[in-house]
């Protein structure tokens, strides 16, 4: 199944810079692992916001949940998920 995932980073502004740097590094590394596993297909930035839009592919919603909660920053993210279905014109 494919999913459109919107995330917004809500990490508190007073988080120490070294903690922010560690989280960003871990986030990048985990995203690359998800890409290599074929789960994270595409990722876009949202201009003007600390947010992303991603195209994910997972066996089912539970597998997607596992992938998203494996991200180091997931505790500080507002996440919206839309399951996608193939449009008849795409067949």
C-alpha positions as a printed NumPy array, in Angstrom:
array([[  0.   ,   0.   ,   0.   ],
       [  1.078,   3.537,  -0.663],
       [  0.656,   6.341,   1.847],
       [  1.038,  10.099,   1.661],
       [  2.615,  11.174,   4.951],
       [  2.788,  14.791,   6.096],
       [  5.026,  15.56 ,   9.06 ],
       [  5.72 ,  18.757,  10.926],
       [  8.594,  18.997,  13.38 ],
       [  7.41 ,  20.349,  16.75 ],
       [ 10.721,  20.017,  18.603],
       [ 10.737,  22.754,  21.276],
       [ 12.728,  25.849,  20.284],
       [ 14.733,  25.697,  23.51 ],
       [ 16.149,  22.253,  22.699],
       [ 19.953,  22.432,  22.997],
       [ 21.76 ,  22.666,  19.665],
       [ 23.791,  19.48 ,  20.281],
       [ 20.553,  17.528,  20.882],
       [ 19.049,  18.995,  17.698],
       [ 22.16 ,  17.998,  15.736],
       [ 22.057,  14.418,  17.079],
       [ 18.367,  14.086,  16.226],
       [ 18.864,  15.48 ,  12.701],
       [ 21.746,  13.089,  12.081],
       [ 19.755,  10.121,  13.379],
       [ 16.737,  11.166,  11.321],
       [ 18.838,  11.327,   8.148],
       [ 20.38 ,   7.909,   8.815],
       [ 17.026,   6.269,   9.538],
       [ 15.435,   7.851,   6.46 ],
       [ 18.219,   6.379,   4.317],
       [ 17.573,   2.949,   5.846],
       [ 13.861,   3.278,   5.072],
       [ 14.754,   4.265,   1.494],
       [ 17.025,   1.253,   1.114],
       [ 14.241,  -0.985,   2.446],
       [ 11.854,   0.433,  -0.192],
       [  9.535,   1.979,   2.398],
       [ 10.323,   5.666,   1.865],
       [  9.832,   6.309,  -1.844],
       [  9.963,  10.125,  -2.1  ],
       [ 10.414,  13.028,   0.289],
       [  9.695,  16.735,  -0.216],
       [ 10.224,  19.804,   1.968],
       [  7.374,  22.215,   2.585],
       [  8.747,  25.715,   1.884],
       [  8.584,  28.091,   4.822],
       [  7.831,  25.387,   7.394],
       [  9.747,  22.73 ,   9.264],
       [  7.655,  20.095,   7.518],
       [  7.868,  17.344,   4.903],
       [  5.593,  15.375,   2.615],
       [  6.619,  11.801,   1.932],
       [  5.451,   8.933,  -0.229],
       [  5.773,   5.688,   1.695],
       [  5.031,   2.104,   0.72 ],
       [  4.282,  -0.467,   3.403],
       [  2.512,  -3.814,   3.648],
       [ -0.279,  -2.321,   5.765],
       [ -0.993,   0.597,   8.149],
       [  0.649,  -1.25 ,  11.053],
       [  3.906,  -1.608,   9.102],
       [  3.788,   2.09 ,   8.214],
       [  3.235,   2.919,  11.887],
       [  6.316,   0.875,  12.784],
       [  8.389,   2.712,  10.172],
       [  7.238,   6.154,  11.319],
       [  7.759,   5.452,  15.008],
       [ 11.287,   4.249,  14.215],
       [ 12.235,   7.822,  13.267],
       [ 14.261,   9.456,  16.057],
       [ 12.098,  12.606,  16.017],
       [  8.69 ,  10.923,  15.866],
       [  7.814,  11.995,  19.424],
       [  8.046,  15.631,  18.308],
       [  6.174,  15.286,  15.024],
       [  2.637,  16.061,  14.051],
       [  1.953,  13.295,  11.507],
       [ -0.941,  13.007,   9.07 ],
       [ -1.337,   9.878,   6.934],
       [ -3.514,   9.353,   3.866],
       [ -3.817,   5.867,   2.374],
       [ -3.649,   6.031,  -1.424],
       [ -5.533,   3.907,  -3.929],
       [ -4.754,   3.601,  -7.616],
       [ -6.997,   5.766,  -9.785],
       [ -8.778,   3.917, -12.618],
       [ -6.974,   6.105, -15.19 ],
       [ -3.658,   4.746, -13.908],
       [ -4.48 ,   1.129, -14.689]])
